[in-house]
């Protein structure tokens, strides 16, 4: 069986997401499994070069995971014709210019979301990428989660009948950093550094809605900075001025109502760190990251409201697990494999940078709704 090498310039992989999800659990996992099998019967073998500013971090990371190549010279990495793919998981603020540089060097490009902080920058980037003709993609990892894949199967099978509403409940308590180290980087909570939960998470919710439920027509959003003071990685206090929670309502073009709660200031009492609750005329489902539970119309109990008696019914017991009908791999890895097959063999790939523009628009409209305290329409994005 032949093996085809694909050289990948991996920028920004010393950070949490870039290192864990993209390098270790995706590219290196693909390497360790012997590459990506293709329809032609051969295998695609990724060969990464790690690029960043901190030589010590890069060297330690490369040695720890048996990666042969690393450099702090981004220009040299961009110029090497043997490495045909550029990936970025570093700063959102710098992403558009980095991607443009990579496109100018003839690289195929793949990147984290959001692709930019502002819609005009995102549109300009998408136009530049499309005009270049290079293959391109942006991360839409939640579509590949086992829980959402099961939910998609239910939708496609007509399980819900007419979908009435969707409730997305995301979040957990991110420690302030004073007596307990925070589990997210401090830049997430500073506006000047591109922080804020609206920009971070509304991009996710847009592709989830597009991929499962259709197109949004209008939205309203209220953001908040619930914790105004936090402590950074060095234990220094700082003003946390970015939104750390937001509460949105979306009206879909078919009339479905979507309610979204996202917060880094909530303590979890639900099935998972994020849950997607879907109610339909024929049945309901609740999906998390990996599990999905359903309740059909014929198995729905008949509660009676009586606030004068203690509730003894176990409502959780009324739900049935959707079984694992296949082995589910890491969602980031699955999308990476699809992108590599797209690059090598031109297999279909819908999760492009142009599609990711919609997420930036969604976040910008949510911010506008909050600023202006009103509903805003969600127009088509023109690239």
C-alpha positions, 0 to 999 in steps of 0.5 A, spaced: 500 500 500 503 506 497 503 512 502 503 519 500 506 524 504 503 531 506 507 536 509 503 541 514 506 547 517 502 547 524 502 554 527 500 556 534 500 548 537 503 550 543 497 553 546 491 548 549 487 547 543 492 547 538 496 542 542 491 537 544 486 537 539 489 538 533 496 536 534 496 530 539 489 528 538 488 529 530 495 529 526 499 525 531 493 520 532 493 520 524 500 518 524 500 513 529 494 509 526 498 509 519 495 515 515 489 516 512 486 511 508 483 513 501 478 511 496 484 510 491 487 504 496 493 508 499 494 512 505 496 519 506 501 521 512 501 528 515 508 530 516 508 536 521 513 542 522 511 546 528 512 553 528 511 558 533 515 564 537 517 560 543 523 555 541 523 552 548 516 550 548 517 548 541 523 543 542 519 540 548 513 539 545 517 536 539 521 531 543 515 529 547 511 527 541 517 525 536 516 530 532 522 531 527 521 538 525 520 545 528 522 552 527 521 559 530 522 562 522 515 562 520 517 565 513 522 559 512 516 554 513 511 558 509 517 558 503 518 551 503 514 548 497 514 541 500 509 543 505 503 544 502 498 545 507 498 551 513 494 550 519 493 556 524 490 555 531 494 562 534 491 568 535 484 570 532 486 577 531 492 575 527 489 569 523 486 573 517 493 576 515 497 569 516 492 565 512 493 571 506 500 570 507 499 562 506 495 563 500 500 568 497 505 562 498 501 557 495 499 553 501 492 550 502 489 553 508 486 550 514 484 554 521 481 554 527 475 559 528 473 564 529 476 566 522 476 573 524 474 578 529 470 582 524 465 581 519 468 585 513 475 582 515 472 575 514 469 576 508 475 579 505 479 573 507 474 569 504 474 572 497 482 572 497 482 565 499 476 563 494 480 567 488 486 564 489 483 557 488 487 553 494 483 548 498 481 551 504 477 549 511 475 552 518 474 548 524 467 546 525 468 540 530 462 540 534 458 537 528 463 531 528 461 530 536 458 523 537 452 526 540 450 531 535 451 525 529 446 521 533 442 527 533 443 528 526 441 521 524 434 522 528 433 529 524 434 525 518 430 519 520 424 524 521 424 522 529 421 529 531 416 530 526 415 538 526 421 541 530 418 546 535 424 548 539 431 547 540 435 549 547 442 549 547 445 550 554 453 550 554 458 552 560 461 551 566 465 555 572 471 557 570 475 559 576 477 566 577 485 564 578 486 567 585 485 561 590 484 556 584 488 556 577 483 558 571 482 552 566 482 557 560 487 562 558 486 569 561 486 572 554 479 569 553 476 575 558 480 581 555 476 585 550 483 587 547 486 580 546 480 578 542 476 575 548 469 574 550 464 568 549 460 571 544 465 571 539 468 564 541 461 561 541 456 564 537 461 561 531 460 554 534 452 555 534 451 558 527 454 552 524 451 547 528 444 550 526 446 550 519 448 543 519 442 540 523 436 545 523 436 550 517 438 557 517 437 563 522 432 568 520 433 573 526 436 573 533 436 577 540 442 577 545 444 579 551 451 579 554 454 580 561 461 580 564 459 577 571 466 576 574 469 583 573 476 581 576 480 575 575 487 573 576 492 571 570 497 565 569 502 568 573 497 570 579 496 577 577 490 580 578 487 583 571 480 587 569 476 582 566 472 586 561 470 581 556 463 578 556 463 571 560 456 569 559 451 571 554 443 569 553 440 569 546 434 567 542 434 565 535 428 565 530 429 560 524 426 561 517 421 555 518 419 558 525 423 554 530 425 557 536 432 556 538 434 558 545 442 559 547 445 560 554 452 560 554 456 561 560 463 561 564 460 562 570 455 557 571 455 550 575 453 544 572 447 540 573 445 537 567 448 531 563 454 534 560 458 541 559 453 542 553 446 539 552 442 540 545 435 539 547 430 538 541 422 538 542 418 536 536 411 534 535 413 526 535 418 526 540 424 529 543 431 528 544 437 531 549 444 530 546 451 531 549 458 531 547 457 523 546 450 521 548 443 522 546 437 520 549 430 520 546 423 520 548 417 518 543 410 521 543 408 514 545 412 514 551 411 521 554 408 521 561 403 525 563 405 530 569 400 534 573 402 540 576 401 540 584 406 545 587 403 542 594 406 535 593 413 533 593 415 531 586 416 523 586 417 522 579 423 520 576 423 524 569 430 522 567 428 515 567 423 516 562 428 517 557 431 512 552 439 512 550 440 512 543 445 506 542 452 507 539 451 504 532 459 505 530 465 507 533 466 514 534 473 517 533 475 524 535 471 530 532 477 534 530 481 528 527 475 526 523 475 533 520 482 533 519 482 526 515 476 529 511 480 535 509 487 531 508 483 527 503 480 533 500 487 536 499 490 530 496 484 527 492 479 533 491 474 529 495 468 534 497 469 538 503 463 543 505 466 546 511 470 552 508 473 559 510 467 562 506 462 558 510 466 560 517 464 567 515 457 566 517 459 564 524 463 571 524 457 574 522 453 571 527 457 573 533 457 580 530 450 580 530 449 578 537 454 583 539 450 588 535 443 586 538 446 587 545 449 594 544 442 596 541 438 592 545 433 589 540 432 584 535 436 583 528 435 580 522 440 575 519 441 576 512 445 572 507 452 573 507 455 575 500 462 573 498 
